[in-house]
Each structure stands twice: as C-alpha cells, then as structure tokens.
C-alpha cells in the first residue's frame, strides 16, 4: 500500500487504509503502506487507487504510460 508523498494523514484515510489492509490480509495478499513517487508507478507490475467514494480502482496509465503489462 503506497500513498502519494503530498498526502497528509487524516482520519478518513486511516479508516480506509485499515479496511484495505484487513481485506488484503483476509485474502493473504501482501500489503503495506509506503510513500509513492511517480517513478515507482512506472516500475510496478500493477497499481490501485482506493477511496471511500470510488472504492478500489486499477491504475492503467500514468502520464500516458501504461502501468504493468
């Protein structure tokens, strides 16, 4: 689990993160929170964005470049 470097911790983010980590643990999917920088996305196999409104969505492009295969 990574977050943008500019994001400040807040109560709602912590609640969402706890829920995502709980779901990942239940599915035996390794997950952790880290600071995310744009070059990290280019090197990743896959990326997801989580929010309380849109739930979990895949990231398919960053600055026009595809994420993963």
C-alpha positions in Angstrom: 0.0 0.0 0.0 1.6 3.3 -1.0 0.3 6.8 -0.8 1.3 10.0 -2.7 4.1 11.9 -1.0 2.0 15.0 -0.7 -1.0 13.3 1.1 -1.4 14.3 4.7 -2.6 11.7 7.1 -6.2 12.2 8.2 -8.9 10.2 10.0 -10.8 9.0 6.9 -7.6 7.9 5.2 -6.6 5.9 8.2 -10.0 4.2 8.3 -9.8 3.3 4.6 -6.3 2.1 4.9 -7.2 -0.2 7.9 -10.1 -1.6 5.8 -7.9 -2.3 2.8 -5.2 -3.9 4.9 -7.8 -6.1 6.6 -9.2 -7.2 3.3 -5.7 -7.9 1.9 -4.8 -10.0 5.0 -8.0 -12.0 4.6 -7.1 -12.8 1.0 -3.5 -13.5 2.0 -2.3 -10.7 -0.3 0.8 -8.9 1.0 0.1 -5.2 1.5 1.8 -2.3 3.2 1.7 1.5 3.2 4.6 3.4 1.7 5.2 6.8 0.3 4.7 6.7 -3.5 6.6 8.7 -6.1 5.7 8.8 -9.9 8.7 6.8 -11.0 7.6 3.9 -8.7 4.5 3.6 -10.8 6.5 3.0 -14.0 8.4 0.2 -12.3 5.4 -1.5 -10.8 3.5 -4.5 -12.1 0.2 -3.1 -11.1 -1.3 -0.2 -9.1 -4.6 0.5 -7.5 -6.3 3.7 -6.1 -8.5 3.4 -3.1 -11.0 6.0 -1.8 -14.1 6.0 0.3 -16.3 7.1 -2.6 -14.9 5.1 -5.5 -13.7 2.1 -3.6 -10.7 0.3 -5.3 -9.9 1.0 -8.9 -6.9 -0.1 -11.1 -4.4 2.5 -12.3 -3.8 1.7 -16.0 -1.9 4.8 -17.2 0.3 7.5 -15.6 1.3 10.4 -17.7 0.2 8.5 -20.8 2.5 5.5 -20.0 0.9 2.1 -19.2 1.2 0.6 -15.7 2.3 -3.0 -15.7 1.8 -5.4 -18.6 
